[in-house]
Amino acid sequence: METKLLSKMSDKEIKIIKMVVFDVDGVIIPKGSNLHESNDGTQLSMKTHSLSPEFVKNIKILKKSVKVAFSSGRNLLYMRTLVKDIFDKNVIIQTENGAVTFMDGRIIHENYPNEYFMSLYNIRNDVIKNSKKVHLMGFEPKLFNLAIHTIIEKPFVCDIVKRNDPKDMLYCIWTGEAYDVGLKGVTKGSSLKKLSKKLGLKRNEIITTGNALNDKEMLEFGVGVTVEPKVVWGKYKTSGKGLGGEELAAFLVKKLCKK
């Protein structure tokens, strides 16, 4: 299916938009978190990026007209810190690929069977045993999912997941710097679908944007705007110049918000 440039989005589509959902890494901040964990797990460092002043300015304008949500594979504490300058009741945070939603001062999450956490525990130990083979950098702190950071893509990590997942409950996705392991069926798309019902929003009233495989279901659910059309499909695509999320925010401010 053809992907059109964002600039080709019609005024008819734009005027009914009531919520915009942004992915984070590579979309509203540059890629890369530079995570390092000590061999015994007692020390962890993680360096990442901050939102640009221009993006913060545009979101402050945009959220007066529509709801704004951020959907990331990152953890809630990280996300809450990242959006601290724009966070209020009109901002929704979804983290760990849809596993956790924070809105109206409440945390909502899926129910997980005990076997799920046992599998994650066994996978973590197995990865540590094979740390040199997988080029392990460390594990990003998360409540429900497992994020295995490696220097380069090593498909052997997903082999480890499979052999520790006898009930075939888990997915294993490469995000560009880490392998995300979580419960099948819990995605950014499934979480957004539940959120849309709660808010009374239709699919064509939501613009979603992302750049990686963990954004696939989310982009298919809403009016998808892909930042990396060679990686993940969207009805529309950004220009490829600069950060796509910043481009989308500026575009929507121009189209939706009164000067």
HELIX and SHEET records of a PDB file:
HELIX    1   1 LEU A    6  LYS A    8  5                                   3    
HELIX    2   2 ASP A   11  ILE A   14  1                                   4    
HELIX    3   3 PRO A   53  LEU A   62  1                                  10    
HELIX    4   4 LEU A   76  LEU A   82  1                                   7    
HELIX    5   5 GLU A   96  GLY A   98  5                                   3    
HELIX    6   6 ASN A  114  LYS A  129  1                                  16    
HELIX    7   7 SER A  131  VAL A  134  1                                   4    
HELIX    8   8 PHE A  156  ARG A  163  1                                   8    
HELIX    9   9 LYS A  188  LEU A  199  1                                  12    
HELIX   10  10 ARG A  203  GLU A  205  5                                   3    
HELIX   11  11 LEU A  213  ASP A  215  5                                   3    
HELIX   12  12 LYS A  216  PHE A  221  1                                   6    
HELIX   13  13 GLY A  244  LEU A  256  1                                  13    
SHEET    1   A 9 LYS A   4  LEU A   5  0                                        
SHEET    2   A 9 TYR A 236  LYS A 237  1                                        
SHEET    3   A 9 VAL A 223  THR A 226  1                                        
SHEET    4   A 9 ILE A 206  GLY A 210  1                                        
SHEET    5   A 9 MET A  19  PHE A  22  1                                        
SHEET    6   A 9 LYS A  67  SER A  71  1                                        
SHEET    7   A 9 VAL A  91  THR A  95  1                                        
SHEET    8   A 9 VAL A 100  MET A 103 -1                                        
SHEET    9   A 9 ARG A 106  HIS A 109 -1                                        
SHEET    1   B 2 LEU A  35  GLU A  37  0                                        
SHEET    2   B 2 LEU A  44  MET A  46 -1                                        
SHEET    1   C 4 LEU A 136  GLU A 140  0                                        
SHEET    2   C 4 LEU A 146  THR A 150 -1                                        
SHEET    3   C 4 ALA A 178  LEU A 183 -1                                        
SHEET    4   C 4 LEU A 170  TRP A 174 -1                                        
END                                                                             
